[in-house]
Amino acid sequence: MHKLNIDIESFLRSSWQRQFQYMKNALPDFCSPISPGELQLLATEEYIEARMLHCFTNEPWMLNAGPIAIEDCASQKGEPCSLLVQAVDQWNPEVQQLLKLFDFLPSWRLDDIMISLSTNGAGVGPHYDQYDVFLIQAQGTRNWKLGGIYDDDAPQTTNAGLKQLSNMKVIEEFSLVPGDILYLPPGTGHDGVATSDDCITISIGFRAPSHAEALTDFASFAADLTKDSQRFSDANRPTLQNPREISDWDIQNIQSILLEYAENKSLVKQWFGSLMTEQKYPELMPENLNYSKSDWLQGLSDADIVILDPASRISFDDEFIYIDARIYSRGLMTKTQGELFTDNDQFEPAAFTALFGHSDGLDQLLLECLNLGTFYLE
């Protein structure tokens, strides 16, 4: 297993969320964990998000959504093109292993691993992203031009449905070879162009909810826990000067209601833990299998290994365990059981079986994890 050839403490102190960093030979002797053919096969599947971008020289660019037929993965009319496949970590175990390189960052911040396969001269144009990204050069070579930090006010045009910066001022330029990594914080203008055929670039993105998403999602989460009888109240109202006025007294009254929820730390924990463990593609998870405890115990006795589904997300704090947006009390497990459950991606069947039988609540948690596809048996 590769290890990052960088000073992690220095990176977190100086670069993370602050400025780009070029990490030359960060992964010595690195070989791509996926071949062009394997990526092209993934793009043919209906349930995998994929796009094919054709970068025509004298015509408007063309973007085709997946599934992408194998014969369409070759460049048309000799023009440059890029195949972009999302969430490859959910479908390829070797790609998923790359996540361990970044275990110095919270796993709940991870979005997915997107991989591009480009012919010489292909890219997606100058743009910026709203998330942190590590760009690993896996095969071939790619040239990157970097600009400053941009936001929604930056002039942009649309090309084949892609937003591109209208006039990105280049402040730095790098040519990446296999094993090099380029880190970009949110808002960094960048334009990557393949300088070889079969150029594979691996993009590991780390998400962060926008303020708008946080406000609307928390309000919805909190609202679901309220009763219709809980209402704005204005007992002890002061004498009105004008019946049309909304006074500071009224504003302070409604602020106290809002603050009551925002200052409820346990409520905020549950909301945030649930939000950050939502699966990227929940529609791809199996429907509830509804197997009984005895069914699963029999299955465990015949299994070779128990595996955490790559699409699943598990996080925890001092009160709760969050599993695929579900919320459980940490009190359901002992410290040792909790560490076993939250620290591992694979279990010996006997170790998983041993978690059953301690309490009804823990049994229910385990059954939900198995029946809803968080874990599967091999």
C-alpha positions in Angstrom: 0.0 0.0 0.0 1.3 3.4 -1.0 2.0 6.2 1.6 2.0 9.9 0.9 5.5 11.2 0.6 4.6 14.6 2.2 4.8 16.3 5.6 1.1 16.0 6.6 1.4 18.3 9.6 2.9 21.0 7.4 0.2 20.5 4.8 -2.6 20.8 7.3 -1.0 23.9 8.8 -0.1 25.7 5.6 -2.2 24.5 2.7 -5.4 22.7 3.7 -8.3 25.1 2.8 -5.8 27.9 2.3 -3.7 27.5 -0.9 -2.8 25.0 -3.6 0.1 22.7 -3.2 2.1 20.8 -5.8 3.3 17.5 -4.4 5.9 16.2 -6.8 6.5 12.5 -6.5 4.1 12.3 -3.6 3.5 8.6 -4.5 6.8 7.1 -5.7 6.6 4.3 -8.2 2.8 4.8 -8.5 0.8 2.8 -11.0 -2.8 3.4 -11.9 -5.1 1.2 -9.9 -7.5 1.1 -12.9 -6.8 0.6 -16.6 -8.4 2.5 -19.5 -10.4 -0.6 -20.4 -11.7 -1.1 -16.9 -12.9 2.6 -16.7 -14.5 2.3 -20.1 -16.4 -0.8 -19.0 -17.7 1.0 -15.9 -19.0 3.9 -18.1 -21.2 1.4 -20.0 -23.3 0.6 -16.8 -26.6 2.4 -16.4 -26.3 2.8 -12.7 -22.9 4.5 -12.8 -22.7 8.3 -13.4 -20.4 8.9 -16.4 -19.9 11.6 -19.1 -18.1 11.9 -22.3 -16.8 15.3 -23.3 -15.7 16.0 -26.9 -13.4 19.1 -27.1 -13.9 20.1 -30.8 -11.5 22.7 -32.1 -13.8 24.5 -34.6 -17.2 23.5 -33.2 -19.0 23.8 -29.9 -18.0 21.1 -27.4 -20.3 18.2 -26.9 -21.1 16.5 -23.6 -22.8 13.1 -23.6 -24.3 11.5 -20.4 -23.8 7.9 -19.6 -24.1 5.0 -20.1 -21.4 5.4 -22.7 -21.0 2.7 -25.3 -17.5 1.2 -25.7 -17.3 2.3 -29.3 -18.0 5.9 -28.2 -15.1 5.9 -25.8 -12.7 6.6 -28.7 -12.2 10.1 -29.9 -14.4 11.2 -32.8 -12.9 12.9 -35.9 -9.5 12.8 -34.2 -10.6 15.5 -31.7 -9.6 15.4 -28.1 -12.1 13.9 -25.7 -12.4 13.0 -22.0 -14.3 10.2 -20.3 -15.4 11.2 -16.7 -16.6 8.5 -14.3 -17.9 9.4 -10.8 -17.7 7.4 -7.6 -15.2 4.8 -8.9 -14.3 4.0 -5.3 -17.7 2.4 -4.9 -17.1 0.0 -7.8 -13.3 -0.8 -7.8 -11.6 -2.1 -4.6 -8.1 -1.0 -5.8 -9.4 2.6 -6.3 -11.1 2.5 -2.9 -7.8 1.7 -1.2 -6.6 5.2 -2.3 -8.9 6.7 0.4 -6.5 5.3 3.1 -3.9 7.8 1.8 -6.1 10.6 3.2 -7.1 9.2 6.6 -5.6 12.3 8.2 -8.8 14.0 7.1 -12.4 13.1 8.3 -14.0 10.4 6.3 -17.3 12.2 6.5 -15.8 15.0 4.4 -15.2 12.7 1.5 -17.4 13.1 -1.6 -16.1 10.5 -4.0 -13.3 9.6 -6.4 -13.9 10.7 -9.9 -11.5 9.4 -12.6 -10.9 11.0 -16.0 -9.5 9.2 -19.1 -8.4 11.7 -21.7 -6.8 11.8 -25.1 -4.0 14.3 -25.9 -5.3 17.9 -25.7 -8.5 17.1 -23.8 -9.7 18.9 -20.6 -12.8 20.5 -19.2 -11.7 24.1 -19.6 -10.8 26.7 -16.9 -13.1 26.5 -13.9 -13.3 26.3 -10.1 -14.9 23.8 -7.7 -16.7 24.3 -4.4 -14.8 21.6 -2.7 -11.2 20.5 -1.8 -9.7 18.2 -4.3 -6.5 16.1 -4.6 -5.6 15.5 -8.3 -3.5 12.3 -8.6 -1.7 11.8 -11.9 -2.1 8.0 -12.4 -1.1 7.4 -16.0 0.2 9.6 -18.8 0.8 13.3 -18.3 -1.3 16.4 -17.8 -0.5 20.1 -17.7 -2.3 22.3 -15.1 -2.7 26.1 -15.2 -3.8 27.6 -12.0 -5.5 30.9 -11.3 -6.6 32.8 -8.2 -9.6 32.2 -5.9 -12.9 32.7 -7.6 -16.5 32.8 -6.4 -20.0 33.1 -7.9 -19.3 36.7 -9.0 -16.6 35.6 -11.4 -17.5 36.0 -15.1 -18.3 32.6 -16.6 -19.5 31.2 -19.8 -21.2 27.8 -20.5 -19.7 25.3 -22.9 -21.5 22.0 -23.4 -23.3 22.6 -20.2 -20.0 23.1 -18.3 -19.4 26.4 -16.5 -16.0 27.8 -17.5 -14.2 30.9 -16.2 -14.3 33.6 -18.9 -10.8 35.1 -18.2 -8.7 33.1 -15.8 -5.4 34.8 -15.1 -2.7 32.1 -14.9 -0.5 32.5 -11.9 1.2 29.1 -11.8 1.7 26.1 -14.1 2.7 22.5 -13.5 3.2 19.4 -15.6 2.2 16.3 -13.7 3.6 12.8 -14.3 2.5 9.5 -12.5 2.8 9.8 -8.8 2.5 13.6 -8.7 -0.4 15.2 -6.8 -1.9 18.7 -7.0 -4.1 19.9 -4.1 -6.6 22.6 -4.7 -8.7 24.3 -2.0 -12.3 25.5 -2.9 -12.5 28.3 -5.4 -9.1 27.8 -7.0 -9.2 28.4 -10.8 -7.7 25.6 -12.7 -7.4 24.2 -16.2 -6.0 20.8 -16.8 -5.1 19.6 -20.3 -3.9 16.1 -21.1 -0.5 16.0 -22.8 -0.6 12.3 -23.7 -3.1 9.8 -24.8 -4.6 7.4 -22.2 -4.1 10.1 -19.6 -5.7 9.0 -16.3 -6.2 11.6 -13.6 -7.8 10.6 -10.2 -9.8 13.4 -8.5 -10.5 12.8 -4.8 -13.0 15.4 -3.7 -13.9 16.5 -0.2 -17.3 18.0 0.3 -18.6 20.7 2.7 -22.2 21.7 3.0 -23.0 25.2 1.9 -24.5 27.7 4.4 -27.7 27.5 2.4 -27.7 23.7 2.6 -26.9 23.7 6.3 -29.7 26.2 7.1 -32.4 24.5 5.1 -31.5 21.0 6.0 -31.2 21.7 9.8 -34.5 23.6 9.7 -36.2 20.6 8.0 -34.5 18.1 10.5 -35.6 20.1 13.5 -39.1 20.8 12.2 -39.7 17.0 11.8 -39.2 16.7 15.6 -41.6 19.5 16.6 -45.4 19.4 17.4 -48.0 21.5 15.7 -48.9 22.9 19.1 -45.5 24.5 19.5 -46.1 28.0 18.3 -44.9 31.6 18.5 -46.1 33.1 21.8 -46.3 36.7 22.8 -47.6 36.7 26.3 -46.6 39.8 28.3 -46.6 41.8 25.1 -45.8 45.5 25.6 -48.3 48.2 24.6 -48.4 48.8 20.9 -47.5 52.2 19.4 -48.7 51.2 15.9 -50.5 47.9 15.1 -48.5 47.5 11.8 -45.1 47.6 13.5 -42.9 44.5 14.0 -41.0 45.5 17.0 -37.6 44.5 18.3 -39.5 42.7 21.1 -41.1 40.5 18.5 -37.8 39.8 16.7 -36.2 38.9 20.0 -39.1 36.6 20.7 -38.8 34.7 17.4 -34.9 34.7 17.8 -35.3 32.9 21.1 -37.3 30.1 19.3 -34.6 29.7 16.6 -31.8 29.8 19.2 -33.5 27.1 21.3 -32.9 24.7 18.4 -29.5 25.9 17.3 -28.2 25.8 20.9 -29.4 22.3 21.4 -26.0 20.6 20.9 -27.4 17.0 20.9 -29.9 18.0 18.2 -27.2 19.6 16.1 -25.0 16.6 16.5 -27.8 14.2 15.3 -28.6 16.5 12.3 -25.0 16.9 11.2 -24.1 13.3 11.7 -27.1 12.2 9.7 -26.4 14.7 6.9 -22.7 13.8 6.6 -23.3 10.1 6.4 -25.9 10.3 3.6 -24.9 8.0 0.8 -24.0 9.6 -2.5 -26.4 7.3 -4.4 -28.9 6.0 -1.9 -31.1 4.8 -4.7 -28.6 2.2 -5.6 -28.8 0.5 -2.2 -30.9 -2.7 -1.9 -34.4 -2.5 -0.5 -34.9 -3.8 3.0 -34.2 -7.5 2.9 -36.3 -8.1 6.1 -34.3 -11.2 7.0 -34.6 -12.3 10.6 -31.8 -12.6 13.2 -31.8 -16.4 12.8 -31.5 -16.0 9.0 -28.4 -13.8 9.4 -26.8 -15.9 12.0 -27.1 -18.9 9.6 -25.7 -16.7 6.8 -22.8 -15.6 9.1 -22.0 -19.2 9.9 -21.6 -19.9 6.2 -19.7 -16.7 5.2 -16.0 -16.2 4.7 -16.0 -12.5 5.5 -18.3 -9.5 6.4 -17.6 -6.4 4.3 -18.7 -2.8 4.7 -20.3 -1.7 1.5 -18.0 0.9 -0.2 -21.1 3.1 -0.7 -21.8 3.2 3.0 -20.7 5.8 5.5 -20.1 5.4 9.2 -19.2 8.2 11.7 -19.6 8.8 15.4 -19.3 11.3 18.2 -19.5 10.9 22.0 -23.2 10.4 22.0 -24.2 8.8 18.7 -23.2 6.4 15.9 -24.3 7.5 12.4 -24.7 4.9 9.8 -25.9 5.8 6.3 -27.9 8.8 7.8 -29.4 6.6 10.5 -28.8 7.6 14.1 -28.1 5.2 17.0 -27.1 5.8 20.6 -23.5 4.9 21.4 -24.8 3.4 24.6 -25.9 0.4 22.6 -22.3 -0.7 22.5 -19.5 -1.0 24.9 -16.3 0.9 24.1 -14.6 -2.2 22.7 -17.7 -3.1 20.6 -17.9 0.4 19.3 -14.3 0.5 18.3 -14.6 -2.8 16.5 -17.6 -1.6 14.7 -16.4 1.9 13.7 -12.7 1.1 13.0 -13.0 -1.8 10.5 -14.1 -2.2 6.9 -14.1 -6.0 7.1 -15.0 -8.5 9.9 -14.4 -12.2 10.6 -17.9 -13.6 10.7 -17.3 -14.9 14.2 -16.4 -11.4 15.4 -19.6 -10.0 13.8 -21.7 -12.8 15.2 -20.4 -12.1 18.7 -22.0 -8.6 18.6 -25.4 -10.2 18.6 -27.2 -11.2 21.8 -26.1 -8.3 24.1 -29.3 -6.2 23.9 -32.4 -5.8 21.7 -31.2 -2.3 20.7 -27.8 -3.6 19.4 -29.5 -6.6 17.7 -31.8 -4.1 15.9 -28.8 -2.0 14.8 -27.0 -5.0 13.4 -30.1 -6.3 11.6 -30.7 -2.9 10.0 -27.1 -2.7 8.8 -27.4 -6.1 7.2 -30.9 -5.8 5.8 -30.3 -2.3 4.4 -27.0 -3.3 2.8 -24.5 -1.4 5.0 -22.7 -4.7 5.4 -22.8 -7.8 3.1 -21.5 -11.3 3.4 -19.1 -13.1 1.1 
